[in-house]
Amino acid sequence: MRVLPLLPAVPLALLGVVGFKTSPTLQAAGADPPAAVETPHLPTHVLADLGRAIFRFDTFGDEQLWTGFLRMHEPIATLSPKQALAVGLKVDLDALPPAVLAALKADLVNLDDPAVTLTLLRANAVVGVKGRVNAAGALTSVGITCALCHSTVDDALMPGIGHRLDGWAATSLDVGAIVALSPALDAATKEEFSSWGPGKYDPRHHYFDGTTLVPLNSPSLPIVIPPIYGLQRVGFETVSGDGPISYWNSYVGVGQMGGHGSFRDPRIDVRISQRPDLVTPKLLPLLIYQLTLMKPAPPAGSFDRIAAARGRDVFGGAAGCARCHQGPAFTDVLSGSPRSWPVLHDPTEVGTEADYASRTATKRYRTTPLRALFQHAPYFHDGSAATLEAVVEHYNVRFGLNLSGAQKSDLVQYLKSI
């Protein structure tokens, strides 16, 4: 089955761009991206740098959801840094004022004090969260950015505080628990959100139309938050291949983050119209920045290289993985003709949860592009495999592969090396 994307594909010449230089005018940590973006004649390295600023710091005006509707500034103002770190929020070490950094290193900061949280927000140091603190020290508004779910830190100073790692899945972020703090939600909704758990989100449960949350599907079926590095030549980001990357950025930016913009997809009965549109003009630089995010190399010593070499033969031979996980991107989603139409698979084919597909635009799943698998356990869209060993055993049973113990072990080592 192939599905025609709703948004025009970015020119193919841009799909392989890597290694952009950084424009010094856009480097300042925490700098706000412009409200409007004129991009037609900008060179790619400037677009990439602008896209980084959008990815990290642009809320697209989603304060209308997080402040106006959910009133999240009220509970966040009482949240201590220790509580924030416990639900997976991260702190950008490079954005910290020198005095705060020195105090943290000297263990002189009270991480149980909500006032410290406001200091971090004022410094724009909470990854993916933008807060406005007035002169009186009160938190007056809060919004989120793309980095909330698709960045983490390297824990260089302490767990949860370090240098940004853009594109990494926020595997410890408990979005549901955070949203459940909202004083605007009823008890049943809070309970449902709280059940999601770390590293999961349900993008097909509801959407925000600029005024209120509109139900889409119930009960909630949260899926694993994916990494967004290594998307070069993939073309379709979502597990169901609903559209090219910018389609998903638009859907999430407007309908899930609550950005002030417009999105329409009659396939899932979502129609949102808001002017001015603060999302659509920024999709191109955002895409180009995302395409610069290379997959990280596996940590030194994290896999057996000799066993991985044998496992590569199992991957392409006895296990048959390469039939679907094709080419350098390890996916067959662009193997059809034309390449702008995704190659998709029946939701029951691989034996994982199939109900989520029924809530998508395509009703099918695309083959997951394999990259840096060491970073984002659990695996499969539903998180049903806690380890790569469990992934291999699932396929071994599902397709009757009859792999030996040695073959399975070697295959795991290969997957760790990808």
C-alpha positions as CSV (number, residue, x, y, z in Angstrom):
1,M,0.0,0.0,0.0
2,R,1.2,3.5,-0.8
3,V,-0.2,6.8,0.5
4,L,0.2,10.2,-1.1
5,P,1.7,12.7,1.3
6,L,-0.4,15.7,2.0
7,L,2.6,18.2,2.1
8,P,5.0,18.6,-0.8
9,A,8.3,16.8,-0.3
10,V,11.4,18.9,0.2
11,P,13.6,18.8,-2.9
12,L,15.7,15.7,-2.9
13,A,18.9,17.8,-3.1
14,L,18.2,18.8,0.5
15,L,17.6,15.2,1.8
16,G,21.3,14.4,1.9
17,V,22.7,17.6,3.3
18,V,25.2,17.2,6.1
19,G,28.1,19.1,7.8
20,F,26.6,22.6,7.8
21,K,28.7,25.4,9.2
22,T,27.2,27.4,12.0
23,S,26.3,31.0,11.7
24,P,27.6,33.0,14.7
25,T,24.6,35.3,14.6
26,L,22.3,32.4,15.7
27,Q,24.6,30.7,18.2
28,A,23.5,32.3,21.5
29,A,22.1,29.8,23.9
30,G,18.5,30.5,24.5
31,A,18.1,33.1,21.8
32,D,14.5,33.3,20.6
33,P,14.0,32.5,16.9
34,P,12.2,35.1,14.8
35,A,8.4,35.0,14.8
36,A,8.4,34.8,11.0
37,V,10.9,33.2,8.7
38,E,11.8,34.2,5.1
39,T,13.8,31.2,3.8
40,P,13.8,31.0,0.0
41,H,17.2,32.5,-0.7
42,L,19.1,31.6,2.5
43,P,22.1,29.2,2.1
44,T,21.7,25.8,3.6
45,H,24.1,26.3,6.5
46,V,22.1,29.4,7.6
47,L,18.9,27.4,7.3
48,A,20.4,24.6,9.4
49,D,21.4,27.1,12.1
50,L,18.0,28.7,12.1
51,G,16.5,25.3,12.3
52,R,18.5,24.5,15.4
53,A,17.3,27.7,17.1
54,I,13.7,26.7,16.1
55,F,14.2,23.2,17.4
56,R,15.6,24.2,20.7
57,F,13.8,27.4,21.6
58,D,10.7,28.1,19.5
59,T,7.4,27.4,21.1
60,F,5.4,28.4,18.0
61,G,3.1,30.3,20.4
62,D,2.1,27.1,22.2
63,E,1.7,29.0,25.4
64,Q,-1.9,29.2,24.4
65,L,-2.1,25.5,25.3
66,W,0.4,25.2,28.2
67,T,-0.4,28.5,29.9
68,G,-3.8,29.5,28.7
69,F,-5.6,26.2,28.7
70,L,-3.5,23.8,30.9
71,R,-2.2,26.5,33.3
72,M,1.0,24.6,33.6
73,H,2.8,27.6,34.9
74,E,1.0,27.2,38.2
75,P,2.3,23.7,39.2
76,I,5.7,24.3,37.6
77,A,6.2,27.3,39.8
78,T,6.1,24.9,42.8
79,L,8.2,22.2,41.2
80,S,11.7,21.7,42.7
81,P,14.7,20.8,40.5
82,K,14.8,17.4,42.1
83,Q,11.2,16.8,41.2
84,A,11.7,18.1,37.7
85,L,14.7,15.8,37.1
86,A,12.7,12.9,38.5
87,V,10.1,13.1,35.7
88,G,12.9,13.3,33.1
89,L,13.3,17.0,32.5
90,K,16.9,18.0,31.6
91,V,19.1,21.0,32.3
92,D,21.4,22.5,29.6
93,L,24.8,22.9,31.3
94,D,25.9,25.4,28.7
95,A,23.0,27.8,29.4
96,L,23.7,28.1,33.1
97,P,24.9,31.5,34.4
98,P,28.5,31.2,35.7
99,A,27.4,31.8,39.3
100,V,24.8,29.0,39.2
101,L,27.2,26.6,37.5
102,A,29.9,27.3,40.1
103,A,27.4,26.8,42.9
104,L,26.2,23.5,41.4
105,K,29.8,22.3,41.2
106,A,30.4,23.2,44.8
107,D,27.2,21.4,45.9
108,L,25.8,24.7,47.2
109,V,22.4,24.6,45.4
110,N,19.3,23.4,47.1
111,L,17.7,21.2,44.6
112,D,14.6,20.9,46.7
113,D,13.9,24.6,46.3
114,P,11.3,25.6,43.6
115,A,13.0,29.0,43.5
116,V,16.0,27.3,41.8
117,T,13.6,26.0,39.1
118,L,12.6,29.6,38.3
119,T,16.3,30.5,38.1
120,L,16.8,27.8,35.6
121,L,13.8,28.8,33.6
122,R,14.9,32.4,33.6
123,A,18.2,31.3,32.2
124,N,16.5,29.2,29.5
125,A,18.3,26.2,30.8
126,V,15.5,23.7,31.0
127,V,15.7,21.7,27.8
128,G,12.5,22.0,25.8
129,V,10.7,24.3,28.3
130,K,10.4,28.1,27.9
131,G,9.2,30.0,30.9
132,R,8.7,33.7,31.5
133,V,9.6,34.9,34.9
134,N,8.6,38.5,35.7
135,A,10.5,41.1,37.8
136,A,8.8,40.0,40.9
137,G,10.1,36.5,40.4
138,A,6.7,34.9,39.4
139,L,6.4,32.4,36.6
140,T,3.8,34.0,34.3
141,S,3.8,31.7,31.3
142,V,5.3,28.4,30.0
143,G,5.6,26.8,26.6
144,I,7.5,23.8,25.1
145,T,9.7,23.2,22.1
146,C,10.6,20.3,19.9
147,A,13.6,19.6,22.2
148,L,11.4,18.5,25.1
149,C,10.8,15.1,23.6
150,H,13.7,14.8,21.1
151,S,16.7,15.9,23.1
152,T,18.5,14.8,26.2
153,V,21.8,15.7,27.9
154,D,25.1,13.8,28.5
155,D,24.9,14.1,32.3
156,A,28.3,15.8,32.3
157,L,27.7,17.5,35.6
158,M,25.3,15.1,37.2
159,P,22.4,13.0,36.1
160,G,20.0,15.2,34.2
161,I,22.4,18.1,33.9
162,G,24.9,18.2,31.0
163,H,25.5,19.2,27.4
164,R,22.6,18.9,24.9
165,L,22.3,15.8,22.7
166,D,19.8,16.9,20.1
167,G,17.9,14.2,18.3
168,W,18.2,11.6,21.1
169,A,14.9,10.1,22.3
170,A,13.8,11.4,25.7
171,T,13.6,7.9,27.1
172,S,13.3,9.1,30.7
173,L,10.8,11.9,30.1
174,D,7.4,11.2,31.6
175,V,5.2,13.5,29.5
176,G,2.0,12.1,30.9
177,A,3.0,12.7,34.5
178,I,4.0,16.2,33.7
179,V,0.7,17.1,31.9
180,A,-1.2,15.4,34.7
181,L,0.0,18.2,37.0
182,S,-2.3,20.6,35.1
183,P,-5.1,22.0,37.4
184,A,-7.3,22.3,34.3
185,L,-7.7,18.5,33.8
186,D,-10.3,16.2,35.5
187,A,-9.2,13.2,37.6
188,A,-9.9,10.6,34.9
189,T,-7.8,12.4,32.3
190,K,-5.0,12.9,34.8
191,E,-5.0,9.2,35.6
192,E,-4.9,8.3,31.9
193,F,-2.0,10.5,31.2
194,S,-0.2,9.3,34.3
195,S,-0.4,5.7,33.0
196,W,1.8,6.4,30.0
197,G,5.1,6.1,31.8
198,P,8.6,7.4,30.9
199,G,9.6,7.6,27.2
200,K,6.1,7.3,25.8
201,Y,3.4,9.6,24.4
202,D,0.1,9.1,22.6
203,P,-0.1,11.4,19.6
204,R,-3.4,10.0,18.5
205,H,-5.4,10.5,21.8
206,H,-6.4,14.1,21.3
207,Y,-5.3,17.4,19.6
208,F,-5.5,21.0,20.5
209,D,-7.5,23.2,18.1
210,G,-6.4,26.5,19.6
211,T,-9.1,26.6,22.1
212,T,-9.6,23.2,23.7
213,L,-8.4,19.6,23.7
214,V,-10.4,17.6,21.1
215,P,-10.7,13.8,21.6
216,L,-9.4,11.6,18.8
217,N,-9.3,8.0,20.1
218,S,-9.8,6.2,23.4
219,P,-8.5,4.5,25.4
220,S,-5.1,6.0,25.1
221,L,-2.4,3.9,23.3
222,P,1.0,5.6,24.0
223,I,3.9,4.7,21.8
224,V,7.7,5.0,22.3
225,I,9.1,8.5,21.7
226,P,11.6,7.9,18.9
227,P,15.0,9.4,18.2
228,I,15.1,11.8,15.3
229,Y,18.8,11.5,14.4
230,G,19.9,9.5,11.3
231,L,16.8,10.5,9.2
232,Q,18.8,11.2,6.1
233,R,17.2,9.4,3.1
234,V,14.4,8.0,5.3
235,G,11.7,10.4,4.2
236,F,9.0,9.2,6.5
237,E,9.5,9.8,10.3
238,T,6.4,8.2,11.9
239,V,5.8,4.6,12.6
240,S,2.9,4.6,10.2
241,G,4.5,6.6,7.5
242,D,1.6,9.1,7.4
243,G,3.7,11.7,5.5
244,P,7.2,13.1,5.1
245,I,9.0,14.5,8.0
246,S,7.6,18.0,7.7
247,Y,4.1,16.6,7.7
248,W,4.7,15.2,11.1
249,N,6.5,18.3,12.4
250,S,3.4,20.3,11.3
251,Y,1.0,17.8,12.9
252,V,2.9,17.8,16.2
253,G,3.7,21.5,16.2
254,V,0.1,22.6,15.8
255,G,-2.0,19.8,17.1
256,Q,0.1,18.3,19.9
257,M,2.4,21.0,21.1
258,G,-0.4,23.5,20.6
259,G,1.4,25.9,18.4
260,H,-0.4,28.8,16.8
261,G,-0.7,27.5,13.2
262,S,-2.8,25.6,10.8
263,F,-2.9,21.8,10.0
264,R,-5.4,19.8,8.0
265,D,-5.6,16.0,7.4
266,P,-9.1,14.7,6.6
267,R,-7.8,11.1,6.8
268,I,-7.7,11.5,10.6
269,D,-10.4,14.1,10.8
270,V,-8.1,16.9,12.0
271,R,-8.7,20.4,10.8
272,I,-7.1,23.3,12.6
273,S,-6.9,26.8,11.2
274,Q,-5.2,29.7,13.1
275,R,-3.7,32.9,11.8
276,P,-1.0,34.0,11.9
277,D,0.6,30.6,11.2
278,L,3.7,30.4,13.4
279,V,4.6,26.8,12.4
280,T,4.4,26.3,8.6
281,P,7.0,29.0,7.6
282,K,9.5,27.3,9.9
283,L,9.2,23.7,8.6
284,L,12.0,23.9,6.0
285,P,14.8,25.1,8.3
286,L,13.5,22.7,11.0
287,L,13.7,19.8,8.6
288,I,17.2,20.8,7.3
289,Y,18.5,21.0,10.9
290,Q,17.0,17.6,11.7
291,L,18.8,16.1,8.7
292,T,22.1,17.3,10.0
293,L,21.7,15.2,13.2
294,M,23.9,12.1,12.7
295,K,23.3,9.0,14.6
296,P,25.7,8.6,17.5
297,A,28.4,5.9,17.5
298,P,27.9,3.1,20.0
299,P,30.0,3.6,23.1
300,A,33.4,2.0,23.1
301,G,33.4,-1.6,24.3
302,S,29.6,-1.8,24.1
303,F,29.6,-4.7,21.6
304,D,31.8,-7.6,20.5
305,R,33.2,-6.6,17.0
306,I,34.1,-10.1,16.0
307,A,30.6,-11.4,16.9
308,A,29.0,-8.4,15.3
309,A,30.7,-9.3,12.0
310,R,29.2,-12.7,12.2
311,G,25.9,-11.2,13.2
312,R,25.9,-9.1,10.0
313,D,25.9,-12.3,8.0
314,V,22.9,-13.6,10.1
315,F,21.1,-10.3,9.6
316,G,21.4,-10.5,5.8
317,G,21.1,-14.3,5.6
318,A,19.4,-16.8,8.0
319,A,17.4,-14.1,9.9
320,G,16.2,-12.4,6.7
321,C,16.2,-9.0,8.4
322,A,17.6,-7.2,5.3
323,R,14.5,-8.0,3.3
324,C,12.8,-5.1,5.0
325,H,15.6,-3.3,6.8
326,Q,17.3,-2.4,3.5
327,G,20.2,-0.1,2.5
328,P,22.1,2.4,4.6
329,A,18.9,3.6,6.3
330,F,17.8,0.0,7.2
331,T,14.2,0.6,5.9
332,D,12.3,-0.2,2.8
333,V,9.9,2.7,3.1
334,L,11.4,4.5,0.1
335,S,12.0,1.3,-2.0
336,G,8.8,1.8,-4.1
337,S,8.2,3.9,-7.1
338,P,7.7,6.8,-6.9
339,R,9.9,7.3,-3.8
340,S,7.5,9.9,-2.4
341,W,4.9,7.2,-1.8
342,P,5.8,5.0,1.3
343,V,6.1,1.2,1.2
344,L,4.1,0.1,4.2
345,H,3.2,-3.2,5.9
346,D,0.1,-4.8,7.4
347,P,-0.1,-4.0,11.1
348,T,-0.2,-7.7,12.1
349,E,2.8,-8.7,10.0
350,V,5.5,-8.4,12.7
351,G,3.3,-9.5,15.6
352,T,3.4,-6.3,17.7
353,E,0.5,-4.2,18.9
354,A,-1.8,-3.5,15.9
355,D,-4.5,-1.3,17.3
356,Y,-2.5,1.9,17.1
357,A,-2.3,1.6,13.3
358,S,-6.1,1.8,13.0
359,R,-5.8,5.4,14.5
360,T,-3.3,6.6,11.9
361,A,-3.8,8.0,8.4
362,T,-2.4,4.9,6.6
363,K,-3.6,2.1,8.9
364,R,-0.2,0.4,8.4
365,Y,3.3,0.5,9.7
366,R,6.6,1.3,8.0
367,T,9.8,-0.6,8.5
368,T,11.7,1.2,11.3
369,P,15.0,2.6,10.2
370,L,17.7,1.1,12.5
371,R,20.1,3.6,14.0
372,A,22.0,3.8,17.3
373,L,19.9,1.1,18.8
374,F,22.0,1.2,22.0
375,Q,20.3,4.5,22.9
376,H,16.6,4.1,22.8
377,A,15.3,0.9,24.4
378,P,12.6,-0.3,24.7
379,Y,12.0,-1.4,21.2
380,F,9.1,-1.6,18.7
381,H,6.6,1.2,18.6
382,D,4.7,-0.2,21.6
383,G,7.9,-0.7,23.7
384,S,7.1,-4.4,24.0
385,A,10.7,-5.5,23.8
386,A,12.9,-4.3,26.6
387,T,16.1,-5.5,25.1
388,L,17.6,-6.3,21.7
389,E,17.7,-10.0,22.9
390,A,14.0,-9.8,23.2
391,V,13.7,-8.3,19.7
392,V,15.7,-11.1,18.2
393,E,13.7,-13.8,20.1
394,H,10.4,-12.2,19.0
395,Y,11.3,-12.4,15.3
396,N,12.8,-15.9,15.8
397,V,9.5,-17.2,17.1
398,R,7.2,-15.0,14.9
399,F,8.8,-16.2,11.6
400,G,10.0,-19.6,12.7
401,L,13.6,-18.7,11.9
402,N,15.1,-21.5,14.1
403,L,18.2,-19.5,14.8
404,S,20.7,-21.2,17.1
405,G,21.8,-19.6,20.4
406,A,25.1,-18.5,18.8
407,Q,23.3,-16.9,15.8
408,K,21.0,-15.0,18.1
409,S,23.8,-13.8,20.2
410,D,25.9,-12.7,17.2
411,L,22.8,-10.9,15.7
412,V,22.4,-8.9,18.9
413,Q,26.0,-7.8,18.8
414,Y,25.5,-6.6,15.2
415,L,22.4,-4.7,16.2
416,K,24.3,-3.0,19.0
417,S,26.9,-1.9,16.4
418,I,24.4,-0.2,14.1
